Amino acid sequence: MQIKKAIVTGGAGFIGSNLVDKLIDMDVEVHIIDNLSTGFKKNINPKAHFHKMDISELNPDKPWSKFKLGHFFSDTDVIFHLAALARVQPSIENPVPFDKVNIGGTLRMLKLAHNLGVKRFVYSASSSCYGNNKKFPTPETETTNPLSPYGLQKYVGEQYCKMFSEVYGLDTVSLRYFNVYGERMSLEGAYKLAIPIFANQILKGKPLTINNDGKQRRDFTYVGDVVNANILAATNPEDLKGEAFNIGNGDNYSVNELADMLGGEKSYGNKVVEPFQTLADNSKATLILDWKPKGDLPSWIKKYKKELGI
């Protein structure tokens, strides 16, 4: 399927802005929806059309009533829905606003997609839906058992996508991201990821704060591979009917090993609820989407350290 026009929610964020750049390189007309609560203006591709708006306040039946954007949305081929309040621990501390965006915002975007007659809705899901499962590598058929409001909310979003495919005939697909890293990870803000948290602590001369014992293992997945998964999911010629796909590198490292790659003194403290291990079985994405990850975390960390001067 060819993409001529796309909407990217969260297009000013870490993953979304990388996706927008790729779409622009493909000569796609891109419309970004972002309220800049966690995204940044500096991430916005100047060739994209930017609409500052909050998906949790969007009226999907009359998107133009408040934001006056109806004519921009017409003839959209694909909606890439990446906008979310991310991170596990903040969702545990304050679940209500996370629910409003991660579930309510997703439902509003699905209804908008149905109203517009878009060809496909690509949803950014999360491996957090698995919780503490016991099968590694983990296939999509493994039982879901979220350990946080965020994990549950992202899984509910998946189920809404599947329901919209079955009830409304909207072609949807869910991509379960594992721990994403890469260009444009923010060093600041409330929702920083592990790698930039450690990098920021090194730059400030502080020890690396590690939750639990640091032996927990994560499947770190390069953002460029995640972008390619989105493109392949959007352009796949088959009706994907709400299917979910693991998007992970297929190997993992402990948090202690990650800290060692970056260097610096370690400090152990907070005991938090989190999965002990994540490790993706990518065979379904390889078979159906023809997707294969190429990221190499140790090599990328070396480049990242050089860029930051650490």
Protein Blocks (a to p, Z undefined) as FASTA:
>chain_A
ZZfbdcdehklmmklmmmmmmmmmnopacddddehlmgcfklpcfkbccddddfklpcfk
lmmlmnopmmmmgopabdcdfbdcehjklmmmmmmlmmmmmmmmmmmmmmmmmmnopabd
cddddfklnmpafbdcddfkbccddfbfklmmmmmmmmmmmmmmmmnopacdddddddde
dehiafbdjkbcfklmmmmmmmnopacddehjhlaccddddfklmmmmmmmmmmombdfk
hpacdddehiacdfklmmmmnopadddfbdcdddfbdcddfklmmmmnopacfbdfklmm
mmmmmmnoZZ
